[in-house]
Every structure is written in structure tokens, then in C-alpha cells.
Amino acid sequence: MDVELRRKIDAILGPMYCPRDYICSEPTIEQYQTDGHVRFVACIRSDPGSCTLAVPRDGGHECRCVLRATLLEKLH
């Protein structure tokens, strides 16, 4: 991973802790969906029901993780 990109990610993460080691926030994962009106961050987990931040939306799940949304917005 690019050193500058890693520095930006570390600055965004700060003191946050994730029990899943931020696996959903990898900068190579850029996935959005649209419901016809609004673009939203799509959940990438194979089992979204096990994540408290995955909200059902139009046959899929929206990711409500502020960290992931911020990373996608700032890095892509």
C-alpha cells in the first residue's frame, strides 16, 4: 500500500477500534449502490445480518459505518 495513503488512513482512524480489524474499510473496496434516487455505501459482507451497521435497503444492505463512508469519500 502507498505510504501516503496509509498515512491518510491512519489519520482518519485515530484512536478508533474495530474488532474486525477494519476489513470493510480497505481502500481498494469502493462500492456504492443507488436506489434510483440516492447513492449509498453498500455493505460488502457476505453475512450482513451479523453486522449491526448493515441496514436492509432495496434488496441489499446499506453500510452505515461512518469510518467506511469517510474513507470512501476522502480517498476516492
N, C-alpha and C positions, 0 to 999 in steps of 0.2 A: 504494500500500500504506500502511496506517495506520502512523504514526511509532512508536507504542508497540510494535506487532507487529514492525516492522523492528528495533527496539532489542532485543527479546527474541531474535529470530533471531540477530542479531549476537553476543549474549552466549553463546548456545549454540554457535555456530560457532567463536568464539575464533580460535585460530591454525590451525584445520584447513584443508586444501587439497583441492579436488576438481577433477580435470581436466575434468569435465563441467559446471563452474560450478553445482553443486548443483541441476541441473534436476529431479531426482527429489524434491527436498525443498521444493518450492514449497508454501507454507501453504494454497493453495487445493486442493491434492491431498490428499484424505483418503480413502484406500481400504484397507479391511480385507476379509479373507475369513475364512471359517471352514471347518474340515474336519469339522464336526459335533461337535467336542469343544473345540477351541481356536481363538480368534480370532488372526489373524496379519496382519502388514503384507504386502499384495500387491504384487508387482513391477508397475510401470506401464509398463515399457519394451516397445516393440514387438518387440525382439530380446533377450529376457532371457538367451539363451545367450552374449551378448557381455559380460555383466556378471558379475564374479567374486563378487558378493554376492547373486546370484539363485540360489535353490536350488529344484529341482523339488519340487512338492508338490500332490498331488491334481489333476492335470490342469492346474495353473497353476504359478506360481513364487512363492516367498516371498522378500521383500526382507529381507536380513539386515544392512542398513545401520543402524548404531547411531544415526547422525545423524538419519536419516529417522524412525526409530522414536521417538526422543526428541522431535523436533519434533511429531510427531502426538500423542504423549502429553501434552506440555506445552501445546500451542496449541489443541487441540480438546477 
